[in-house]
Amino acid sequence: MKLSRLYSNKSKIFGPIEFNSGLNVVLAEIRLAKNNDKDTHNLGKTTLGRMIDFCFLAGRDKNFFLFKQESIFEDFIFFLEIELADSTYLTIRRGVREHTRICFKKHSAAYQDLTELADSDWDHFNLSFDRARDLLDGILDWRAVSPWDFRKGLGYHLRSQEDYQDIFQLRRFSIGKHKDWKPYVAHILGFNHKPILDYYSKLDELEDKRGIAQTVQTELGGSVDDLSKIEGLLQLKGNDADKKQQLLDAFDFRQQDRDLTDKLVEDINTRIAELNNRRYSLNQARRKIVESLQEDQILFKPDQAEKLFNEVGILFSGQIKKDFGQLIAFNKAITDERRVYLKEELSDIEGELQVIAEELDSLNKHRSGVLSFLGSTDVFDKYKQVTDDLVRLKADISMLEKQRGFLGRLQELRKEIRSLTDSCVKLQSDIETDVEFQNTNKSSLFSLIRLYFSEIVEEVLAHKGLLSVSPNEKGHLEFRAEILDDQGKSTSADLGHTYRKLLCIAFDLAVLRAHLPDRFPHFVYHDGVFESLDDRKKANLLNVIRQYSDFGVQAVITLIDSDMPPQADLKVPVFSADEIVLKLHDEGEDGRLFRMKSW
């Protein structure tokens, strides 16, 4: 498929552009000296590529100039005539005001003007936008890009200045994920796209499952290890509920009375007795500690003893007083340390006595309730109490069943995560195997594209270029395009904008040449193709583009006259009259793509 003609219903403003099957040049002449230093001249050489994209049914972008200035362009209708694989032609009609209503007409002759064609003469008139895209996809029949539609890779055939930033990732894919473009690029390079697509799909599914599992785990605060415990509790509570239901159904509480009596004797009274014994022991220990703390007080005071001895006339010399003082100090040090331990033990005992007192209070209340039930002579009171017990049991069972459901779901999610992880490992292996095969097979499509790419780079730069594809440690494909030095080592030349643009052009041309036998678009639009290149490289690149035009690639290039390759380095005239399909200039409105005031 190639471009044939682009025109509008307002030919005085947007004149027709007729493309030939080989090299097509859009030349912008800078005639005013004041414009020589400008980076952009707003003449329309870049806009032309956007207009072709619009006619190929690009989606509505509010920032696109036709819609941004809709009041200016609302009456415009554009027509794009393309040559199909069977050498027939298709005209696509799309207006600005009704941009979602599309018309198609097939015809056998080129360069038609269908601006006045009656509505009834169109093969398909005012189709809805989505229906028109589907129909155009079928008419174009680009089987080589299947399973994607014709829009997926169109950007690689309409390279604007913004699309030279990355050889493989177009600007339109810059805000998306790698899955949006890597499988497609791998496919057109000859790799098996299916495991790549499946791998991204499984990774997305795996991420979703892990997120859900983490949410369930966080909300429940449990794990699948608790499932057995919950099953056990459900069994016990279910059994208790069945027994109480049977009591209610029979209206007979004798068994309930016996069960409560046994529970009172075996459980409550036994526990109360244990706690009372423990409390008695603790109280005894507490009393001894209190007594010990009181006994540890040293009542003898040497100063008072000296005064008393003096009163009765007994000599209490300084040395005796000193010895008593040291003895008291020694005993006091030992006593202080012992008191610390005793106070700590006393605190522990009092804390445990408090806990015992609270538990005894609860048990006594429970025992009182059971005794009240046993002593009740009103069968309806017993019926009510058993009913309340059954309601509580059923509530517990409902809660446990809900928790079991969540934990079961968590267990199922973990199984799915393991299965998805295994699938990812398998797909990763399949991708690696295919990449290795395509890289080593000299007759593979990728080997052919790699060879064409290297030849183009060498022809233009006198250095070999290397196109490589390999999976990284996570299984994702990495695409690289490099310029090699004389020793075959990668240089940093490809990092600059000029060389990166050259590699983009080489990549596009190599892919197109390799796909010439296929149902594949056979045209490419390169904006500002010679910009920033030195004269020799411009001449070399033009020779390559002409060579590829002879192979069957339709090349549309744009440039300003100051970037034109010098005549001396070319084997033929720079551009023939047939090759220049559109000439623009900066001397007034007539030199613009849209011959009107700037908007």
C-alpha positions as CSV (number, residue, x, y, z in Angstrom):
1,M,0.0,0.0,0.0
2,K,1.2,3.4,-1.0
3,L,0.0,7.0,-0.8
4,S,-1.5,8.4,-4.1
5,R,-3.2,11.8,-3.5
6,L,-4.2,14.1,-0.7
7,Y,-6.6,17.0,-1.3
8,S,-9.5,18.9,0.2
9,N,-12.8,20.5,-0.8
10,K,-11.1,23.9,-0.5
11,S,-8.4,23.6,-3.1
12,K,-7.5,27.3,-3.1
13,I,-6.5,27.0,0.5
14,F,-5.3,23.4,0.7
15,G,-4.2,22.3,-2.8
16,P,-3.9,18.7,-4.0
17,I,-0.7,16.8,-3.4
18,E,0.0,13.9,-5.8
19,F,2.6,11.3,-4.6
20,N,4.6,9.1,-6.9
21,S,5.6,5.6,-6.0
22,G,9.3,6.3,-5.3
23,L,10.9,9.4,-3.7
24,N,8.6,12.3,-2.7
25,V,10.1,15.5,-1.5
26,V,8.4,18.3,0.4
27,L,10.8,21.2,0.1
28,A,10.5,24.4,2.1
29,E,12.4,27.4,0.8
30,I,13.5,30.1,3.2
31,R,13.6,33.2,1.1
32,L,13.5,35.8,3.8
33,A,16.8,36.5,5.6
34,K,15.0,37.1,8.9
35,N,13.8,33.5,9.0
36,N,17.2,31.8,8.3
37,D,18.0,31.3,12.0
38,K,14.6,30.0,13.1
39,D,14.2,26.4,14.1
40,T,10.7,26.2,12.8
41,H,9.0,28.2,10.1
42,N,5.3,27.0,10.4
43,L,5.1,26.4,6.6
44,G,3.4,23.0,7.0
45,K,6.0,20.3,6.2
46,T,5.4,18.7,9.6
47,T,1.7,19.4,9.4
48,L,1.5,17.3,6.2
49,G,2.3,14.1,8.1
50,R,-0.4,14.9,10.6
51,M,-2.9,15.4,7.9
52,I,-2.1,12.0,6.4
53,D,-2.6,10.5,9.9
54,F,-5.9,12.3,10.3
55,C,-7.1,10.8,7.0
56,F,-6.0,7.4,8.2
57,L,-8.7,7.8,10.9
58,A,-6.6,9.0,13.9
59,G,-8.6,9.5,17.0
60,R,-9.8,13.0,18.1
61,D,-7.1,14.9,19.9
62,K,-8.3,18.3,21.4
63,N,-4.8,19.7,20.9
64,F,-4.7,18.8,17.2
65,F,-4.9,22.0,15.2
66,L,-8.0,21.0,13.2
67,F,-10.0,20.6,16.5
68,K,-8.1,23.3,18.5
69,Q,-9.1,25.8,15.8
70,E,-12.3,24.1,14.8
71,S,-14.0,27.4,14.0
72,I,-11.4,28.0,11.3
73,F,-11.4,24.5,9.8
74,E,-15.0,23.2,10.5
75,D,-16.0,23.4,6.8
76,F,-12.9,21.5,5.5
77,I,-13.3,18.0,4.1
78,F,-10.1,16.0,3.3
79,F,-9.6,13.2,0.9
80,L,-6.8,10.7,0.9
81,E,-6.3,8.4,-2.1
82,I,-4.2,5.3,-1.5
83,E,-3.0,2.6,-3.8
84,L,-3.9,-0.9,-2.6
85,A,-2.0,-4.1,-3.0
86,D,-4.0,-5.2,-6.0
87,S,-3.2,-1.9,-7.8
88,T,-6.7,-0.5,-7.3
89,Y,-7.3,2.7,-5.4
90,L,-9.3,3.7,-2.3
91,T,-10.3,7.2,-1.4
92,I,-11.0,8.0,2.2
93,R,-13.2,11.0,2.9
94,R,-13.2,12.7,6.3
95,G,-14.5,16.1,7.3
96,V,-13.6,18.2,10.4
97,R,-17.2,19.0,11.5
98,E,-18.4,15.4,11.1
99,H,-15.0,13.8,11.8
100,T,-16.7,10.6,13.0
101,R,-18.6,10.1,9.8
102,I,-16.4,8.4,7.2
103,C,-16.9,7.7,3.5
104,F,-15.0,5.2,1.2
105,K,-14.8,4.8,-2.6
106,K,-12.8,2.2,-4.5
107,H,-11.8,3.0,-8.1
108,S,-9.3,1.7,-10.7
109,A,-7.7,5.0,-11.8
110,A,-5.3,7.2,-9.8
111,Y,-5.4,10.9,-9.0
112,Q,-9.2,11.2,-8.9
113,D,-11.0,14.2,-7.6
114,L,-14.1,13.1,-5.6
115,T,-15.0,16.4,-4.0
116,E,-18.2,16.6,-6.0
117,L,-19.1,13.0,-5.8
118,A,-22.8,12.5,-4.9
119,D,-23.6,10.9,-1.6
120,S,-25.2,7.9,-3.3
121,D,-22.1,7.2,-5.4
122,W,-19.8,6.5,-2.4
123,D,-19.4,2.8,-1.7
124,H,-19.8,3.5,2.0
125,F,-21.2,6.8,3.1
126,N,-21.1,8.4,6.5
127,L,-20.0,5.2,8.3
128,S,-19.6,5.5,12.1
129,F,-16.0,6.0,13.2
130,D,-15.5,2.5,14.7
131,R,-17.2,0.8,11.8
132,A,-15.1,2.8,9.3
133,R,-11.9,1.7,11.1
134,D,-12.9,-1.9,11.0
135,L,-13.8,-1.7,7.3
136,L,-10.6,0.1,6.4
137,D,-8.6,-2.5,8.3
138,G,-10.2,-5.2,6.2
139,I,-9.6,-3.3,2.9
140,L,-6.0,-2.6,3.6
141,D,-5.5,-6.2,4.7
142,W,-2.1,-5.7,6.3
143,R,-1.7,-9.3,7.2
144,A,1.9,-8.9,8.2
145,V,0.8,-6.7,11.2
146,S,-1.9,-9.1,12.4
147,P,-3.2,-9.6,15.1
148,W,-3.0,-5.8,15.4
149,D,-5.0,-3.4,13.2
150,F,-3.6,-0.9,10.7
151,R,-3.4,1.9,13.2
152,K,-1.0,0.1,15.6
153,G,2.3,0.7,13.8
154,L,1.3,3.6,11.6
155,G,3.5,5.9,13.6
156,Y,6.6,4.1,12.4
157,H,5.6,5.1,8.8
158,L,4.8,8.8,9.8
159,R,7.9,9.9,11.8
160,S,7.6,13.4,13.1
161,Q,10.5,15.2,14.8
162,E,9.1,14.1,18.1
163,D,9.4,10.4,17.0
164,Y,13.2,10.6,16.6
165,Q,13.8,10.5,20.4
166,D,13.7,6.7,20.5
167,I,14.2,4.3,17.6
168,F,11.7,1.7,18.8
169,Q,9.3,3.5,21.2
170,L,7.3,6.2,19.4
171,R,6.1,9.3,21.2
172,R,2.6,8.0,21.3
173,F,3.8,5.1,23.4
174,S,5.9,7.1,25.8
175,I,3.1,7.4,28.4
176,G,2.0,3.8,28.1
177,K,3.5,0.5,29.2
178,H,6.0,-1.6,27.3
179,K,3.3,-4.1,26.5
180,D,1.7,-1.4,24.3
181,W,4.6,-1.5,21.8
182,K,7.2,-4.2,22.4
183,P,5.2,-7.1,21.2
184,Y,4.4,-5.2,18.0
185,V,8.0,-4.2,17.4
186,A,9.1,-7.8,18.1
187,H,6.5,-9.1,15.6
188,I,7.5,-6.8,12.7
189,L,11.1,-7.8,13.4
190,G,10.3,-11.4,12.9
191,F,9.9,-12.7,16.4
192,N,7.1,-14.8,17.7
193,H,4.7,-12.2,19.3
194,K,2.3,-14.7,20.9
195,P,4.5,-15.7,24.0
196,I,5.4,-12.1,24.4
197,L,1.8,-11.0,24.5
198,D,0.9,-13.9,26.8
199,Y,3.8,-13.1,29.1
200,Y,2.6,-9.5,29.6
201,S,-1.0,-10.7,30.0
202,K,0.1,-13.3,32.7
203,L,2.2,-10.7,34.4
204,D,-0.8,-8.3,34.7
205,E,-3.0,-11.2,35.9
206,L,-0.3,-12.2,38.4
207,E,0.0,-8.7,39.7
208,D,-3.8,-8.4,40.2
209,K,-4.0,-11.7,42.0
210,R,-1.2,-10.8,44.3
211,G,-2.9,-7.5,45.1
212,I,-6.2,-9.2,45.9
213,A,-4.4,-11.8,48.1
214,Q,-2.6,-9.1,50.0
215,T,-5.9,-7.3,50.6
216,V,-7.6,-10.4,51.9
217,Q,-4.6,-11.2,54.1
218,T,-4.6,-7.7,55.5
219,E,-8.3,-7.5,56.2
220,L,-8.6,-10.9,57.8
221,G,-5.4,-10.8,59.7
222,G,-5.2,-14.5,59.3
223,S,-3.6,-17.0,56.9
224,V,-4.5,-20.3,55.3
225,D,-2.9,-22.0,58.3
226,D,-5.9,-21.0,60.4
227,L,-8.3,-22.8,58.1
228,S,-8.0,-26.1,60.0
229,K,-8.7,-24.4,63.3
230,I,-11.8,-22.7,61.9
231,E,-13.1,-26.0,60.5
232,G,-12.6,-27.5,64.0
233,L,-14.5,-24.7,65.7
234,L,-17.3,-24.9,63.1
235,Q,-17.7,-28.6,63.8
236,L,-17.8,-28.1,67.6
237,K,-20.2,-25.1,67.5
238,G,-22.3,-26.8,64.9
239,N,-22.6,-29.9,67.2
240,D,-23.6,-27.6,70.1
241,A,-26.2,-25.8,68.0
242,D,-27.7,-29.2,66.9
243,K,-28.1,-30.3,70.5
244,K,-29.8,-27.0,71.5
245,Q,-32.1,-27.2,68.5
246,Q,-33.1,-30.7,69.5
247,L,-33.9,-29.5,73.0
248,L,-36.1,-26.7,71.6
249,D,-37.8,-29.1,69.2
250,A,-38.6,-31.6,72.0
251,F,-39.4,-28.8,74.5
252,D,-37.5,-31.0,77.0
253,F,-34.8,-29.4,79.2
254,R,-33.8,-32.3,81.3
255,Q,-30.7,-33.0,79.3
256,Q,-29.9,-29.3,79.4
257,D,-30.3,-29.3,83.1
258,R,-27.9,-32.3,83.4
259,D,-25.4,-30.7,81.1
260,L,-25.4,-27.5,83.1
261,T,-25.1,-29.4,86.4
262,D,-22.1,-31.3,85.1
263,K,-20.6,-28.1,83.8
264,L,-21.2,-26.4,87.1
265,V,-19.6,-29.1,89.1
266,E,-16.8,-30.1,86.7
267,D,-15.8,-26.7,85.3
268,I,-17.1,-23.7,87.4
269,N,-16.8,-25.1,90.9
270,T,-13.5,-26.8,90.2
271,R,-12.0,-23.6,88.8
272,I,-13.4,-21.5,91.8
273,A,-11.8,-24.0,94.2
274,E,-8.5,-23.7,92.4
275,L,-8.6,-20.0,92.4
276,N,-9.5,-19.8,96.1
277,N,-6.6,-22.1,97.0
278,R,-4.3,-20.0,95.0
279,R,-5.6,-16.8,96.6
280,Y,-5.1,-18.3,100.1
281,S,-1.4,-19.2,99.2
282,L,-0.8,-15.8,97.8
283,N,-2.3,-14.0,100.8
284,Q,-0.1,-16.1,103.2
285,A,3.0,-15.2,101.1
286,R,1.8,-11.5,101.1
287,R,1.5,-11.5,104.9
288,K,5.0,-12.9,105.4
289,I,6.5,-10.3,103.1
290,V,4.8,-7.5,104.9
291,E,6.1,-8.8,108.3
292,S,9.6,-9.1,106.9
293,L,9.6,-5.6,105.6
294,Q,8.6,-4.4,109.1
295,E,11.2,-6.6,110.9
296,D,14.0,-5.2,108.8
297,Q,13.8,-1.8,110.5
298,I,16.9,-1.1,112.7
299,L,15.7,0.5,115.9
300,F,19.1,1.0,117.6
301,K,20.4,4.5,117.3
302,P,24.0,5.1,118.6
303,D,23.4,8.8,119.4
304,Q,20.5,8.1,121.7
305,A,22.4,5.2,123.3
306,E,25.3,7.5,124.1
307,K,23.1,10.1,125.7
308,L,21.4,7.4,127.8
309,F,24.7,6.0,128.9
310,N,25.9,9.4,129.9
311,E,22.9,10.0,132.1
312,V,23.5,6.8,134.0
313,G,27.2,7.4,134.3
314,I,28.4,4.6,131.9
315,L,31.3,5.4,129.6
316,F,30.3,5.1,125.9
317,S,33.6,5.9,124.2
318,G,34.0,7.1,120.6
319,Q,35.5,3.8,119.3
320,I,32.5,1.8,120.6
321,K,30.2,4.3,118.9
322,K,32.1,4.0,115.7
323,D,32.0,0.2,115.6
324,F,28.3,0.2,116.2
325,G,27.8,2.8,113.4
326,Q,29.7,0.6,110.9
327,L,27.8,-2.5,111.9
328,I,24.5,-0.6,111.5
329,A,25.6,0.7,108.0
330,F,26.5,-2.8,106.9
331,N,23.3,-4.3,108.0
332,K,21.4,-1.4,106.4
333,A,23.0,-2.0,103.0
334,I,22.0,-5.7,103.1
335,T,18.5,-4.8,104.3
336,D,17.9,-2.2,101.6
337,E,18.8,-4.8,98.9
338,R,16.5,-7.4,100.4
339,R,13.7,-4.9,100.7
340,V,13.9,-4.2,96.9
341,Y,13.4,-7.9,96.1
342,L,10.6,-8.2,98.7
343,K,8.7,-5.2,97.3
344,E,9.0,-6.6,93.7
345,E,7.6,-9.9,94.9
346,L,4.8,-8.2,96.8
347,S,3.9,-6.2,93.7
348,D,3.7,-9.4,91.6
349,I,1.5,-11.1,94.2
350,E,-0.9,-8.2,94.5
351,G,-1.2,-8.1,90.7
352,E,-2.0,-11.8,90.5
353,L,-4.5,-11.4,93.4
354,Q,-6.3,-8.7,91.4
355,V,-6.6,-11.0,88.4
356,I,-7.9,-13.9,90.6
357,A,-10.4,-11.6,92.2
358,E,-11.8,-10.5,88.7
359,E,-12.0,-14.1,87.5
360,L,-13.7,-15.3,90.7
361,D,-16.2,-12.5,90.3
362,S,-17.0,-13.6,86.7
363,L,-17.2,-17.3,87.7
364,N,-19.5,-16.6,90.6
365,K,-21.8,-14.6,88.4
366,H,-21.8,-17.4,85.8
367,R,-22.5,-20.0,88.6
368,S,-25.3,-17.8,89.8
369,G,-26.9,-17.7,86.3
370,V,-26.6,-21.5,85.9
371,L,-28.1,-22.1,89.4
372,S,-30.9,-19.7,88.5
373,F,-31.6,-21.7,85.4
374,L,-31.6,-25.0,87.3
375,G,-33.8,-23.6,90.0
376,S,-36.3,-22.1,87.6
377,T,-39.6,-23.8,87.5
378,D,-40.9,-21.7,84.5
379,V,-40.2,-23.8,81.4
380,F,-40.6,-20.7,79.2
381,D,-37.7,-19.0,80.9
382,K,-35.5,-22.0,80.1
383,Y,-36.8,-22.1,76.6
384,K,-35.9,-18.4,76.2
385,Q,-32.4,-18.9,77.6
386,V,-31.7,-21.9,75.3
387,T,-33.0,-19.9,72.4
388,D,-30.6,-17.1,73.2
389,D,-27.7,-19.6,73.4
390,L,-28.7,-21.0,70.0
391,V,-28.8,-17.5,68.5
392,R,-25.3,-16.8,69.8
393,L,-24.0,-20.1,68.5
394,K,-25.5,-19.4,65.0
395,A,-24.0,-16.0,64.9
396,D,-20.6,-17.5,65.8
397,I,-21.1,-20.1,63.1
398,S,-22.0,-17.5,60.5
399,M,-18.9,-15.5,61.3
400,L,-16.7,-18.5,61.1
401,E,-18.2,-19.6,57.8
402,K,-17.6,-16.2,56.4
403,Q,-14.0,-16.3,57.6
404,R,-13.7,-19.8,56.2
405,G,-14.9,-18.4,52.8
406,F,-12.3,-15.7,52.8
407,L,-9.5,-18.0,53.9
408,G,-10.6,-20.5,51.2
409,R,-10.4,-17.7,48.7
410,L,-7.0,-16.8,49.9
411,Q,-5.9,-20.4,49.5
412,E,-7.3,-20.5,46.0
413,L,-5.5,-17.2,45.1
414,R,-2.2,-18.7,46.3
415,K,-2.8,-21.7,44.0
416,E,-3.6,-19.4,41.1
417,I,-0.5,-17.3,41.9
418,R,1.7,-20.4,41.8
419,S,0.1,-21.5,38.5
420,L,0.6,-18.1,37.0
421,T,4.2,-17.9,38.2
422,D,4.9,-21.3,36.5
423,S,3.2,-20.1,33.3
424,C,5.4,-16.9,33.3
425,V,8.5,-19.0,33.8
426,K,7.5,-21.2,30.9
427,L,6.6,-18.3,28.6
428,Q,9.9,-16.6,29.6
429,S,11.7,-19.7,28.4
430,D,9.7,-19.8,25.2
431,I,10.7,-16.2,24.5
432,E,14.4,-16.8,25.1
433,T,14.3,-19.9,22.9
434,D,12.6,-18.0,20.0
435,V,15.0,-15.0,20.4
436,E,18.0,-17.3,20.3
437,F,16.7,-19.1,17.2
438,Q,15.9,-15.8,15.3
439,N,19.3,-14.4,16.2
440,T,21.2,-17.4,15.0
441,N,19.1,-18.3,11.9
442,K,20.8,-16.4,9.1
443,S,17.6,-16.7,6.9
444,S,15.3,-15.3,9.5
445,L,13.4,-12.1,9.0
446,F,15.3,-10.5,11.9
447,S,18.7,-11.4,10.4
448,L,17.6,-9.9,7.1
449,I,16.5,-6.6,8.8
450,R,19.6,-6.5,10.9
451,L,21.7,-6.9,7.7
452,Y,19.8,-4.1,5.9
453,F,20.1,-1.9,8.9
454,S,23.9,-2.3,9.2
455,E,24.3,-1.7,5.4
456,I,22.4,1.6,5.6
457,V,24.4,2.9,8.6
458,E,27.6,1.9,7.0
459,E,26.7,3.6,3.7
460,V,25.9,6.8,5.4
461,L,28.4,6.9,8.3
462,A,31.2,4.6,7.1
463,H,30.6,2.6,10.3
464,K,28.7,-0.5,10.8
465,G,25.4,-0.4,12.7
466,L,24.2,-3.2,15.0
467,L,20.6,-4.0,15.6
468,S,20.1,-6.4,18.6
469,V,17.3,-8.0,20.5
470,S,17.7,-9.9,23.8
471,P,15.6,-10.7,26.8
472,N,16.6,-9.1,30.1
473,E,16.6,-10.9,33.5
474,K,12.9,-10.3,33.9
475,G,12.1,-11.8,30.6
476,H,11.3,-8.6,28.8
477,L,12.8,-7.9,25.4
478,E,15.4,-5.2,25.1
479,F,15.8,-3.6,21.7
480,R,19.1,-1.8,20.9
481,A,20.5,0.0,17.9
482,E,24.2,0.9,18.0
483,I,27.0,2.3,15.9
484,L,30.2,0.3,16.0
485,D,33.8,1.5,15.7
486,D,36.5,-0.1,13.6
487,Q,37.1,-2.7,16.3
488,G,33.4,-3.6,16.4
489,K,32.8,-2.0,19.8
490,S,29.8,0.2,20.5
491,T,30.3,3.9,20.4
492,S,28.4,6.7,22.0
493,A,27.6,8.3,18.7
494,D,24.1,7.0,18.7
495,L,23.3,9.0,21.8
496,G,23.2,12.3,20.0
497,H,19.9,13.5,18.4
498,T,21.3,13.6,14.9
499,Y,22.6,10.1,14.9
500,R,19.6,8.8,16.8
501,K,17.4,10.2,14.0
502,L,19.6,8.5,11.4
503,L,19.2,5.2,13.2
504,C,15.4,5.7,13.2
505,I,15.5,6.3,9.5
506,A,17.7,3.2,8.9
507,F,15.4,1.1,11.1
508,D,12.3,2.2,9.2
509,L,13.8,1.6,5.8
510,A,15.3,-1.8,6.8
511,V,11.9,-3.0,8.1
512,L,10.1,-1.8,5.0
513,R,12.5,-3.5,2.6
514,A,12.3,-6.8,4.5
515,H,8.5,-6.6,4.3
516,L,8.2,-5.7,0.6
517,P,6.9,-9.2,-0.3
518,D,4.2,-9.0,2.5
519,R,0.8,-7.3,2.9
520,F,2.4,-4.4,4.7
521,P,2.5,-0.6,4.3
522,H,5.2,0.3,1.8
523,F,5.5,4.0,2.5
524,V,7.3,6.0,5.1
525,Y,7.2,9.7,6.0
526,H,10.4,11.3,7.5
527,D,10.2,14.9,8.6
528,G,13.4,17.0,8.6
529,V,15.3,14.1,7.2
530,F,18.7,15.9,6.6
531,E,18.6,18.3,9.5
532,S,21.9,18.6,11.4
533,L,23.8,16.2,9.1
534,D,27.0,17.3,7.4
535,D,26.9,17.5,3.6
536,R,28.7,14.2,2.9
537,K,26.2,12.3,5.1
538,K,23.3,14.1,3.5
539,A,24.4,12.9,0.1
540,N,25.0,9.4,1.4
541,L,21.6,9.2,3.0
542,L,19.8,10.5,-0.1
543,N,21.5,7.9,-2.2
544,V,20.3,5.2,0.2
545,I,16.7,6.6,0.1
546,R,16.8,6.6,-3.7
547,Q,18.1,3.1,-3.7
548,Y,15.3,2.0,-1.4
549,S,12.8,3.8,-3.6
550,D,14.0,1.7,-6.5
551,F,13.4,-1.4,-4.4
552,G,9.8,-0.4,-4.0
553,V,9.7,1.7,-0.8
554,Q,7.7,4.9,-1.2
555,A,9.7,7.6,0.7
556,V,8.2,11.0,1.6
557,I,10.9,13.3,3.0
558,T,10.7,16.9,4.2
559,L,13.5,19.4,4.4
560,I,14.3,23.1,4.2
561,D,16.5,24.3,1.3
562,S,19.4,25.0,3.6
563,D,19.6,21.3,4.5
564,M,19.7,20.2,0.9
565,P,22.6,17.8,0.0
566,P,25.2,19.5,-2.2
567,Q,25.1,18.6,-5.9
568,A,28.8,17.8,-6.1
569,D,28.4,14.7,-3.9
570,L,25.5,13.2,-5.7
571,K,25.4,10.8,-8.7
572,V,22.3,12.4,-10.1
573,P,20.7,15.9,-9.7
574,V,19.6,16.7,-6.2
575,F,15.9,16.4,-6.9
576,S,14.0,16.1,-10.1
577,A,10.8,18.0,-10.8
578,D,8.8,14.8,-10.4
579,E,10.3,14.1,-7.0
580,I,9.3,17.5,-5.5
581,V,5.6,16.9,-4.8
582,L,5.2,20.0,-2.7
583,K,7.2,23.2,-2.5
584,L,6.6,25.6,0.4
585,H,8.2,29.0,1.1
586,D,8.0,31.9,3.6
587,E,6.9,34.7,1.3
588,G,3.3,35.1,2.3
589,E,0.3,32.8,2.6
590,D,0.7,31.2,-0.8
591,G,3.8,29.4,0.4
592,R,2.1,27.6,3.3
593,L,0.5,24.1,3.2
594,F,-2.7,25.9,4.2
595,R,-2.7,29.1,2.2
596,M,-4.2,31.2,4.8
597,K,-3.2,33.3,7.8
598,S,-1.3,31.6,10.6
599,W,-3.6,30.3,13.4
